[in-house]
Amino acid sequence: MRPLEPEVSYAPDEQPGQVKRTWYHTLGIVLFIVVCFEVGAFLIVFPWTPQWDANSLVSLFPGLRGVWGSSYFRGALSGLGLLNIFISFGEVSRLRRPRADKLKVSTL
């Protein structure tokens, strides 16, 4: 004979599948958005500046100087920057979207 499992009762506005968004959760999302956007902007712009060729990382690995100066490599990094900015905009839209429990459901 198995022991009976306790019945859990939820408040009317609390459902087991829903998580309330707290202020620190929102702050974490905003910080993630800012970091993604800043990294993306950096990766788009920095490979095309004169400081890119004067980087000390190139002197550590002289065999990679050809790859480092390649326009294809710089373009790939700029593409990653665009991807970061796209991710940050996606997170902004997800943050602005109303929670599922706040949506009004129409019944016909």
Secondary structure, DSSP 4 states (H G I P E B T S, - for coil): -PPPPPPP---TT--TT--PPPHHHHHHHHHHHHHHHHHHHHHHHGGGSGGGTT-HHHHH-GGGHHHHT-HHHHHHHHHHHHHHHHHHHHHHHHHHSPPGGGSPPP--
